[in-house]
Amino acid sequence: MLLEVKNLTHSYGTQRVLSGVSFTAAAGEVVGILGANGAGKTTLLRLVTRILTPDSGSILFDGHPLAQDDLAQIGYLPEERGLYRHMRAGEQVVYLAQLKGLSHRDAETAAREWFTRLGVADWWKRPVSRLSKGMQQKVQFIATVAHRPRLLILDEPFSGFDRDNATMLRDEIRRLSATGTAILLSTHNLDAASDLCSKKIEL
């Protein structure tokens, strides 16, 4: 099992947000994280990425306690996107892939493959500040997957996408799952959840 979450609990001050959350995610599995606003979906994803520390419970990655070194094998697309606006799109993806452990050559090769795959090769030298919101969403998605993560965490990935790009993203999620990537998908899009997820966790 790639990811095991056991009895996870987290509070903000006196407010309990998560209480005894447990689930697993195997290679190639798409797990939907569902719940109303404020249910703790984003908090759960931030715990799995070590942005936050749980009050109690455990998170195992590939059979051992999740450690800082494991983050190189995780891709995280947060709901609040964050690109460096003055960097060029291609340069930014290469930089972020290198932070995940790829060499410059491998990072550029992977980034160019994704830019071509998603039909945005012409954006390579364009500053992020000159990209539309939808364009920026595509670049951020590429930055999330370019280092070939074993676990992909997507928080409201369809936000800001038109219908065509949302369809493209669904297709890429299916393809990544088929190649063995485990995926946690938090979304308000119930149609997408029903279509993509092999199981769902309700918070």
Backbone as CSV, one residue per row, in Angstrom:
resi,resn,N_x,N_y,N_z,CA_x,CA_y,CA_z,C_x,C_y,C_z
1,MET,0.850,-1.198,0.000,0.000,0.000,0.000,0.887,1.251,0.000
2,LEU,0.631,2.178,-0.921,1.492,3.346,-1.006,1.238,4.329,0.125
3,LEU,-0.029,4.632,0.409,-0.363,5.611,1.455,-1.350,4.984,2.434
4,GLU,-1.046,5.101,3.729,-1.946,4.645,4.774,-2.124,5.764,5.790
5,VAL,-3.344,6.207,5.955,-3.688,7.234,6.934,-4.479,6.553,8.045
6,LYS,-4.003,6.687,9.290,-4.599,5.943,10.394,-4.993,6.879,11.531
7,ASN,-6.295,6.942,11.785,-6.850,7.659,12.949,-6.310,9.080,13.073
8,LEU,-6.306,9.791,11.976,-5.724,11.139,11.949,-6.664,12.145,12.608
9,THR,-6.103,12.945,13.489,-6.859,13.972,14.207,-6.109,15.285,14.129
10,HIS,-6.867,16.379,13.910,-6.228,17.702,13.867,-7.227,18.762,14.310
11,SER,-6.713,19.704,15.092,-7.525,20.817,15.584,-6.816,22.129,15.331
12,TYR,-7.609,23.185,15.189,-7.092,24.554,15.185,-7.561,25.193,16.479
13,GLY,-6.642,25.293,17.433,-7.046,25.772,18.742,-7.998,24.778,19.383
14,THR,-9.187,25.247,19.749,-10.184,24.376,20.372,-11.142,23.769,19.356
15,GLN,-10.969,24.107,18.088,-11.876,23.608,17.049,-11.335,22.331,16.408
16,ARG,-12.013,21.226,16.637,-11.615,19.949,16.041,-12.063,19.932,14.579
17,VAL,-11.107,19.738,13.682,-11.405,19.734,12.245,-11.461,18.312,11.710
18,LEU,-10.512,17.479,12.118,-10.487,16.079,11.702,-10.469,15.203,12.939
19,SER,-11.225,14.111,12.891,-11.294,13.230,14.052,-11.289,11.777,13.593
20,GLY,-10.172,11.098,13.813,-10.089,9.678,13.526,-10.236,9.310,12.063
21,VAL,-9.639,10.089,11.161,-9.744,9.816,9.720,-8.762,8.711,9.336
22,SER,-9.274,7.681,8.654,-8.440,6.563,8.196,-8.819,6.201,6.766
23,PHE,-7.816,5.956,5.935,-8.047,5.448,4.583,-6.712,5.018,3.995
24,THR,-6.773,4.348,2.876,-5.565,3.934,2.163,-5.671,4.335,0.697
25,ALA,-4.513,4.431,0.049,-4.450,4.692,-1.388,-3.361,3.818,-1.980
26,ALA,-3.745,2.957,-2.897,-2.790,2.070,-3.548,-2.318,2.678,-4.857
27,ALA,-1.244,2.144,-5.387,-0.754,2.594,-6.688,-1.862,2.444,-7.726
28,GLY,-2.096,3.501,-8.509,-3.105,3.486,-9.546,-4.513,3.784,-9.082
29,GLU,-4.698,3.996,-7.794,-6.033,4.233,-7.241,-6.316,5.739,-7.159
30,VAL,-7.548,6.125,-7.503,-7.987,7.511,-7.357,-8.970,7.565,-6.195
31,VAL,-8.585,8.269,-5.140,-9.392,8.350,-3.925,-10.007,9.740,-3.835
32,GLY,-11.324,9.810,-3.811,-12.011,11.092,-3.695,-12.096,11.531,-2.247
33,ILE,-11.747,12.777,-1.984,-11.873,13.379,-0.652,-13.032,14.359,-0.734
34,LEU,-14.151,14.012,-0.122,-15.380,14.769,-0.280,-15.846,15.351,1.053
35,GLY,-16.625,16.414,0.962,-17.166,17.032,2.162,-17.523,18.480,1.910
36,ALA,-18.349,19.030,2.774,-18.765,20.432,2.640,-17.596,21.357,2.940
37,ASN,-17.756,22.635,2.605,-16.742,23.629,2.974,-16.537,23.601,4.484
38,GLY,-15.280,23.591,4.899,-14.971,23.556,6.323,-14.918,22.162,6.920
39,ALA,-15.110,21.133,6.076,-15.115,19.759,6.588,-13.714,19.243,6.888
40,GLY,-12.689,19.928,6.362,-11.314,19.526,6.651,-10.579,18.915,5.482
41,LYS,-11.121,19.057,4.268,-10.479,18.432,3.101,-9.070,18.978,2.878
42,THR,-8.954,20.292,2.830,-7.638,20.894,2.590,-6.697,20.617,3.759
43,THR,-7.213,20.638,4.970,-6.389,20.304,6.132,-5.821,18.898,6.005
44,LEU,-6.653,17.950,5.588,-6.188,16.582,5.414,-5.062,16.512,4.388
45,LEU,-5.214,17.197,3.273,-4.187,17.165,2.235,-2.902,17.827,2.716
46,ARG,-3.024,18.862,3.509,-1.827,19.521,4.046,-1.118,18.648,5.074
47,LEU,-1.846,17.800,5.761,-1.209,16.848,6.671,-0.424,15.804,5.892
48,VAL,-0.994,15.338,4.779,-0.322,14.323,3.968,0.926,14.887,3.302
49,THR,0.973,16.197,3.109,2.154,16.814,2.502,3.086,17.431,3.548
50,ARG,2.814,17.194,4.818,3.661,17.656,5.926,3.699,19.172,6.065
51,ILE,2.751,19.862,5.464,2.631,21.295,5.706,2.126,21.514,7.130
52,LEU,1.246,20.623,7.569,0.746,20.628,8.938,1.148,19.327,9.622
53,THR,1.136,19.343,10.938,1.447,18.158,11.738,0.189,17.713,12.476
54,PRO,-0.182,16.445,12.405,-1.405,15.994,13.079,-1.271,16.028,14.593
55,ASP,-2.414,16.190,15.252,-2.428,16.094,16.715,-2.187,14.657,17.150
56,SER,-2.770,13.719,16.408,-2.573,12.299,16.697,-2.866,11.506,15.428
57,GLY,-2.502,10.229,15.473,-2.647,9.392,14.298,-1.337,9.289,13.543
58,SER,-1.354,8.561,12.446,-0.120,8.347,11.695,-0.391,8.338,10.201
59,ILE,0.659,8.658,9.438,0.626,8.611,7.983,1.830,7.783,7.532
60,LEU,1.560,6.695,6.834,2.615,5.833,6.318,2.710,5.997,4.807
61,PHE,3.937,6.091,4.327,4.190,6.174,2.886,5.062,4.998,2.493
62,ASP,4.515,4.149,1.638,5.240,2.959,1.187,5.713,2.117,2.370
63,GLY,4.894,2.063,3.410,5.162,1.183,4.538,5.926,1.786,5.695
64,HIS,6.395,3.030,5.567,7.141,3.656,6.664,6.531,5.020,6.998
65,PRO,6.783,5.548,8.189,6.241,6.856,8.540,6.651,7.916,7.525
66,LEU,5.686,8.687,7.076,5.945,9.732,6.092,7.041,10.664,6.593
67,ALA,8.081,10.856,5.755,9.233,11.678,6.129,9.437,12.771,5.088
68,GLN,10.266,13.733,5.448,10.533,14.857,4.553,11.064,14.384,3.201
69,ASP,11.902,13.375,3.205,12.479,12.876,1.962,11.426,12.304,1.013
70,ASP,10.294,11.868,1.567,9.239,11.289,0.730,8.537,12.335,-0.137
71,LEU,8.666,13.597,0.221,7.954,14.642,-0.510,8.417,14.754,-1.952
72,ALA,9.634,14.287,-2.250,10.108,14.294,-3.635,9.293,13.351,-4.510
73,GLN,8.570,12.414,-3.883,7.751,11.464,-4.628,6.271,11.830,-4.619
74,ILE,5.993,13.040,-4.127,4.607,13.517,-4.026,4.454,14.787,-4.850
75,GLY,3.371,14.880,-5.593,3.020,16.110,-6.295,1.775,16.697,-5.671
76,TYR,1.785,17.993,-5.359,0.666,18.628,-4.652,0.219,19.868,-5.408
77,LEU,-1.035,19.836,-5.871,-1.655,20.990,-6.511,-2.626,21.608,-5.517
78,PRO,-2.243,22.707,-4.846,-3.119,23.297,-3.830,-4.284,24.053,-4.464
79,GLU,-5.333,24.241,-3.681,-6.482,25.004,-4.177,-6.083,26.445,-4.457
80,GLU,-5.250,27.005,-3.584,-4.739,28.364,-3.805,-3.456,28.247,-4.597
81,ARG,-3.534,28.555,-5.886,-2.398,28.380,-6.781,-1.316,29.412,-6.463
82,GLY,-0.076,29.095,-6.788,1.010,30.010,-6.475,2.178,29.878,-7.420
83,LEU,2.166,30.603,-8.516,3.288,30.630,-9.450,4.034,31.951,-9.309
84,TYR,5.316,31.937,-9.653,6.110,33.160,-9.660,5.784,33.933,-10.935
85,ARG,5.110,35.040,-10.787,4.504,35.717,-11.936,5.521,36.254,-12.926
86,HIS,6.733,36.549,-12.480,7.706,37.174,-13.378,8.658,36.159,-14.021
87,MET,8.520,34.889,-13.648,9.314,33.850,-14.303,8.608,33.401,-15.577
88,ARG,9.402,32.933,-16.545,8.806,32.348,-17.732,8.232,30.983,-17.387
89,ALA,7.173,30.607,-18.104,6.431,29.392,-17.759,7.328,28.158,-17.755
90,GLY,8.087,27.941,-18.839,8.948,26.767,-18.911,10.035,26.779,-17.858
91,GLU,10.636,27.947,-17.672,11.702,28.092,-16.674,11.179,27.733,-15.286
92,GLN,9.948,28.128,-14.997,9.379,27.872,-13.681,9.145,26.382,-13.450
93,VAL,8.608,25.690,-14.444,8.363,24.257,-14.290,9.686,23.512,-14.101
94,VAL,10.701,23.875,-14.863,12.012,23.234,-14.725,12.571,23.472,-13.319
95,TYR,12.464,24.695,-12.842,12.959,25.036,-11.503,12.254,24.203,-10.434
96,LEU,10.930,24.106,-10.509,10.184,23.368,-9.491,10.468,21.870,-9.570
97,ALA,10.664,21.343,-10.776,11.006,19.923,-10.914,12.386,19.633,-10.331
98,GLN,13.303,20.574,-10.469,14.629,20.396,-9.870,14.542,20.384,-8.345
99,LEU,13.637,21.171,-7.783,13.463,21.155,-6.330,12.986,19.789,-5.849
100,LYS,12.340,19.034,-6.732,11.869,17.691,-6.395,12.932,16.626,-6.680
101,GLY,14.133,17.043,-7.101,15.226,16.102,-7.234,15.654,15.751,-8.638
102,LEU,14.982,16.280,-9.671,15.394,15.984,-11.035,16.606,16.825,-11.416
103,SER,17.457,16.275,-12.276,18.541,17.073,-12.838,17.945,18.112,-13.785
104,HIS,18.735,19.132,-14.126,18.233,20.164,-15.036,17.815,19.536,-16.363
105,ARG,18.635,18.622,-16.865,18.320,17.998,-18.155,17.011,17.205,-18.077
106,ASP,16.859,16.373,-17.043,15.647,15.572,-16.912,14.425,16.451,-16.670
107,ALA,14.609,17.518,-15.894,13.498,18.427,-15.614,13.028,19.108,-16.900
108,GLU,13.972,19.564,-17.708,13.584,20.237,-18.954,12.949,19.264,-19.934
109,THR,13.490,18.051,-20.015,12.908,17.051,-20.907,11.470,16.746,-20.514
110,ALA,11.243,16.509,-19.222,9.894,16.197,-18.742,8.953,17.375,-18.956
111,ALA,9.439,18.582,-18.661,8.595,19.769,-18.810,8.202,19.980,-20.265
112,ARG,9.141,19.856,-21.176,8.831,20.056,-22.601,7.867,18.981,-23.103
113,GLU,7.999,17.770,-22.616,7.069,16.712,-23.006,5.645,17.063,-22.575
114,TRP,5.509,17.584,-21.357,4.188,17.948,-20.869,3.640,19.174,-21.598
115,PHE,4.467,20.157,-21.859,4.004,21.341,-22.594,3.492,20.923,-23.974
116,THR,4.201,20.016,-24.615,3.766,19.534,-25.929,2.492,18.713,-25.797
117,ARG,2.447,17.850,-24.799,1.291,16.982,-24.607,0.004,17.786,-24.410
118,LEU,0.085,18.867,-23.662,-1.102,19.672,-23.372,-1.306,20.799,-24.376
119,GLY,-0.491,20.812,-25.439,-0.692,21.774,-26.508,-0.323,23.202,-26.162
120,VAL,0.663,23.369,-25.255,1.023,24.716,-24.809,2.516,25.000,-25.012
121,ALA,3.122,24.323,-25.986,4.560,24.506,-26.216,4.910,25.956,-26.521
122,ASP,3.978,26.697,-27.115,4.240,28.098,-27.449,4.329,28.996,-26.222
123,TRP,3.921,28.482,-25.082,3.961,29.292,-23.852,5.295,29.203,-23.134
124,TRP,6.214,28.400,-23.613,7.437,28.073,-22.871,8.171,29.320,-22.375
125,LYS,8.308,30.322,-23.226,9.073,31.506,-22.861,8.190,32.672,-22.411
126,ARG,6.921,32.413,-22.261,6.002,33.494,-21.900,5.986,33.692,-20.379
127,PRO,6.131,34.921,-19.890,6.048,35.144,-18.439,4.674,34.750,-17.905
128,VAL,4.647,34.198,-16.710,3.390,33.780,-16.104,2.412,34.943,-16.011
129,SER,2.918,36.149,-15.772,2.048,37.320,-15.641,1.261,37.617,-16.913
130,ARG,1.697,37.068,-18.047,1.017,37.295,-19.315,0.102,36.136,-19.701
131,LEU,-0.064,35.196,-18.807,-0.949,34.063,-19.053,-2.308,34.299,-18.405
132,SER,-3.368,33.823,-19.060,-4.696,33.889,-18.466,-4.762,32.943,-17.271
133,LYS,-5.840,33.045,-16.508,-5.989,32.172,-15.340,-5.999,30.706,-15.763
134,GLY,-6.705,30.396,-16.847,-6.747,29.025,-17.327,-5.382,28.527,-17.769
135,MET,-4.618,29.399,-18.438,-3.260,29.046,-18.848,-2.383,28.769,-17.629
136,GLN,-2.511,29.630,-16.632,-1.723,29.443,-15.411,-2.079,28.120,-14.730
137,GLN,-3.367,27.748,-14.789,-3.779,26.482,-14.205,-3.073,25.311,-14.885
138,LYS,-2.973,25.374,-16.206,-2.287,24.305,-16.933,-0.814,24.238,-16.548
139,VAL,-0.159,25.391,-16.471,1.258,25.419,-16.107,1.451,24.866,-14.699
140,GLN,0.546,25.234,-13.785,0.683,24.731,-12.408,0.473,23.215,-12.361
141,PHE,-0.451,22.707,-13.153,-0.653,21.260,-13.213,0.613,20.572,-13.727
142,ILE,1.200,21.126,-14.789,2.439,20.543,-15.324,3.531,20.552,-14.262
143,ALA,3.631,21.647,-13.517,4.644,21.736,-12.461,4.411,20.686,-11.377
144,THR,3.160,20.290,-11.185,2.826,19.314,-10.158,3.196,17.895,-10.565
145,VAL,3.157,17.620,-11.874,3.355,16.236,-12.330,4.676,16.002,-13.054
146,ALA,5.425,17.056,-13.361,6.622,16.911,-14.204,7.676,15.988,-13.595
147,HIS,7.758,15.930,-12.274,8.780,15.091,-11.638,8.329,13.638,-11.456
148,ARG,7.196,13.291,-12.060,6.660,11.923,-12.054,6.407,11.412,-10.628
149,PRO,5.551,12.086,-9.898,5.293,11.672,-8.513,4.580,10.324,-8.443
150,ARG,4.851,9.581,-7.390,4.131,8.321,-7.153,2.770,8.595,-6.527
151,LEU,2.676,9.696,-5.775,1.412,10.111,-5.168,1.107,11.529,-5.641
152,LEU,-0.068,11.712,-6.225,-0.492,13.012,-6.743,-1.677,13.493,-5.927
153,ILE,-1.580,14.703,-5.373,-2.618,15.264,-4.522,-3.187,16.500,-5.210
154,LEU,-4.482,16.450,-5.506,-5.134,17.510,-6.269,-6.264,18.108,-5.441
155,ASP,-6.133,19.383,-5.091,-7.142,20.081,-4.290,-7.926,21.014,-5.211
156,GLU,-9.175,20.646,-5.494,-10.045,21.407,-6.413,-9.333,21.696,-7.742
157,PRO,-8.868,20.671,-8.442,-8.074,20.903,-9.654,-8.866,21.490,-10.815
158,PHE,-10.206,21.346,-10.800,-11.006,21.829,-11.923,-11.368,23.304,-11.797
159,SER,-11.061,23.902,-10.660,-11.375,25.316,-10.442,-10.659,26.194,-11.462
160,GLY,-11.415,27.024,-12.154,-10.823,27.945,-13.123,-10.714,27.395,-14.525
161,PHE,-11.067,26.122,-14.724,-10.981,25.499,-16.047,-12.327,25.564,-16.761
162,ASP,-12.299,25.851,-18.064,-13.510,25.739,-18.859,-13.780,24.262,-19.142
163,ARG,-14.876,23.988,-19.861,-15.293,22.600,-20.063,-14.227,21.782,-20.803
164,ASP,-13.656,22.361,-21.850,-12.668,21.617,-22.637,-11.438,21.273,-21.809
165,ASN,-10.953,22.245,-21.031,-9.762,21.993,-20.218,-10.070,21.055,-19.053
166,ALA,-11.300,21.128,-18.526,-11.685,20.185,-17.474,-11.702,18.765,-18.015
167,THR,-12.164,18.603,-19.246,-12.150,17.280,-19.889,-10.713,16.797,-20.089
168,MET,-9.846,17.714,-20.517,-8.430,17.380,-20.676,-7.843,16.897,-19.356
169,LEU,-8.166,17.600,-18.277,-7.621,17.234,-16.978,-8.139,15.868,-16.528
170,ARG,-9.402,15.611,-16.747,-9.940,14.286,-16.407,-9.181,13.189,-17.157
171,ASP,-8.939,13.433,-18.443,-8.218,12.438,-19.243,-6.816,12.198,-18.702
172,GLU,-6.147,13.276,-18.267,-4.790,13.126,-17.738,-4.797,12.408,-16.394
173,ILE,-5.816,12.653,-15.581,-5.929,11.950,-14.301,-6.109,10.456,-14.552
174,ARG,-6.957,10.115,-15.510,-7.146,8.697,-15.857,-5.836,8.079,-16.352
175,ARG,-5.129,8.798,-17.193,-3.882,8.272,-17.757,-2.838,8.063,-16.673
176,LEU,-2.704,9.037,-15.772,-1.735,8.911,-14.689,-2.094,7.743,-13.772
177,SER,-3.375,7.592,-13.492,-3.823,6.464,-12.681,-3.487,5.139,-13.359
178,ALA,-3.705,5.086,-14.664,-3.447,3.850,-15.410,-1.970,3.480,-15.423
179,THR,-1.105,4.472,-15.246,0.334,4.192,-15.227,0.861,3.946,-13.807
180,GLY,-0.054,3.902,-12.819,0.339,3.510,-11.470,0.437,4.617,-10.448
181,THR,0.095,5.849,-10.827,0.128,6.954,-9.867,-1.080,6.870,-8.939
182,ALA,-0.848,6.916,-7.635,-1.941,7.028,-6.670,-2.362,8.488,-6.596
183,ILE,-3.669,8.741,-6.545,-4.163,10.108,-6.626,-5.191,10.355,-5.529
184,LEU,-5.002,11.450,-4.787,-6.022,11.962,-3.873,-6.668,13.154,-4.552
185,LEU,-7.984,13.108,-4.710,-8.711,14.135,-5.449,-9.775,14.756,-4.564
186,SER,-9.555,16.015,-4.180,-10.553,16.773,-3.446,-11.283,17.669,-4.436
187,THR,-12.607,17.523,-4.517,-13.348,18.301,-5.497,-14.799,18.489,-5.073
188,HIS,-15.368,19.642,-5.466,-16.805,19.870,-5.316,-17.566,19.325,-6.512
189,ASN,-16.834,18.930,-7.549,-17.439,18.431,-8.780,-17.811,16.962,-8.586
190,LEU,-19.062,16.714,-8.191,-19.475,15.355,-7.866,-19.486,14.453,-9.093
191,ASP,-19.769,15.038,-10.268,-19.714,14.244,-11.496,-18.300,13.732,-11.735
192,ALA,-17.313,14.621,-11.545,-15.919,14.222,-11.726,-15.531,13.162,-10.705
193,ALA,-15.979,13.334,-9.467,-15.655,12.358,-8.429,-16.234,10.988,-8.761
194,SER,-17.489,10.979,-9.204,-18.129,9.710,-9.546,-17.456,9.060,-10.743
195,ASP,-17.016,9.896,-11.678,-16.412,9.401,-12.900,-14.991,8.866,-12.687
196,LEU,-14.240,9.520,-11.799,-12.810,9.248,-11.695,-12.422,8.365,-10.512
197,CYS,-13.168,8.443,-9.418,-12.696,7.859,-8.162,-13.134,6.405,-7.991
198,SER,-12.183,5.580,-7.600,-12.489,4.183,-7.306,-13.065,4.029,-5.903
199,LYS,-12.788,4.984,-5.028,-13.432,5.021,-3.722,-13.447,6.451,-3.225
200,LYS,-14.309,6.734,-2.252,-14.492,8.100,-1.766,-14.443,8.122,-0.244
201,ILE,-13.822,9.169,0.289,-13.746,9.394,1.730,-14.589,10.626,2.030
202,GLU,-15.614,10.445,2.853,-16.509,11.556,3.195,-16.078,12.130,4.545
203,LEU,-15.776,13.440,4.574,-15.364,14.105,5.816,-16.536,14.884,6.401
